[in-house]
Amino acid sequence: MKKKIFILLLALITTSAHADFSTRAKSAFLIDYDSGAEIVAKNADTLMPPSSMIKLMTLAVLFDEIRAGNLTMDDRLTVSENADYENPLWYPASKICLVAGQTITVRDAILGLIVLSGGDASVVVAEKLAGSESAFTELMQKKARDLGMMQSTFGNASGLPNPNNLMTSRELAILAQHIISDYPDLYPMFATKRFKFAEYQSDWCREWGRTHTTSYNKLLFTMPGADGLKTGHTDDGGYGMVASAKIGGRRLIGVINGFNGKNHDALAAEMKKLLEYGYSTTINRTFYAAGDKIVDVPVWYGRDDTVAATVAKPFIITIPKTDGMNGVRVVARYNDPVSAPIKAGDKVGEIIAQKNGQVIASAPLIAQNDVKKTILFGRLIKNIRVIFGID
């Protein structure tokens, strides 16, 4: 058995890459959602306080419980003293304004987290799912590792300053990809611009709530196609945002952190600049649709000599507009042969796109159909043919 590389495309002319994006943020990361290609990467692997962007992980853990059928949107969650608006912890922090002893629906908790960045709501969720906020951080940690986020650590569910709250821009983008792709029925809630909580239990909260209804994500108001996700701000961490926009059928995900702007409007303007840079300087090229036959892979001990290899979802690459396909090489890589039996959907290799020697996209090659193993007599004949070099 040997590793075989089958060249599908080779464009040898090379030119220089597009210019780097300039930002005052300490970290910036921009990827294409479909291809996974990095368009901008500034300190993308540097651990930084994520501020309220950490609530994306709080929500992801909650979404898992909803998807598993353990909670419904109308279930009610009890507010403890830890989440009471009179707890000094919430005086300067973003909140829904809850009172100990009241209950709120799961739906209101989600919208409160997304729109109002309610740290109190994150505590309510954490205590419901794990008994305590500290125990909930263990669920956050496990979820992160399951997603391949190997650097992120968590000290609380709200993003309030804590030395253990550390994430990278790259891993925040991984989390955003997960939320968009794995919770398609819940993701549209991230585009909510205003949330009017209807169950205030104190006069102070009712008055406070009259002026606290608008999303901190100002990008939703200024950029057509923007539909999520979450902002954050602390004095030490500065402003941050995980954002996504879909324009002309193409989705980009951007992350900014450590931005020392004036306010959330300035943060939105910086994120808009990042996303528009991606749309204006790069394009996508679809090579194969899901189900397209890409290559025939030889099969050992199979009732068929080969199995057709395809991809489970469109294989897309992102390239600079300035030089297009120049320097792009697309190859299929697989073991020659692969051993039967093979079931449709089994991984039989990998398709890889490189530009100027760097990998810009990859995806598993999967079998289009089943290939059963030959009977014993057939395997004996195959061995004899190999021994005597008979094709």
Secondary structure by P-SEA (a helix, b strand, c coil): cbbbbbbcccccbbbbccbbbbccccbbbbbccccccccccccccccccccccaaaaaaaaaaaaaaaccccccbbbbbccccccccccccccccccccccccccaaaaaaaacccccaaaaaaaaaaccccaaaaaaaaaaaaaaacccccccccccccccccccccaaaaaaaaaaaaccccccccccccccccccccccaaaaaaaccccccccccccccccccccccccccccccccccccccccbbbbbbbcccccccaaaaaaaaaaaaaaaaacbbbbbccccccccbbbbbccccccbbbbbbcccbbbbbbcccccccbbbbbbbccccccccccccccbbbbbbccccccbbbbbbbcbbbbbbcaaaaaaaaaaaaaccc
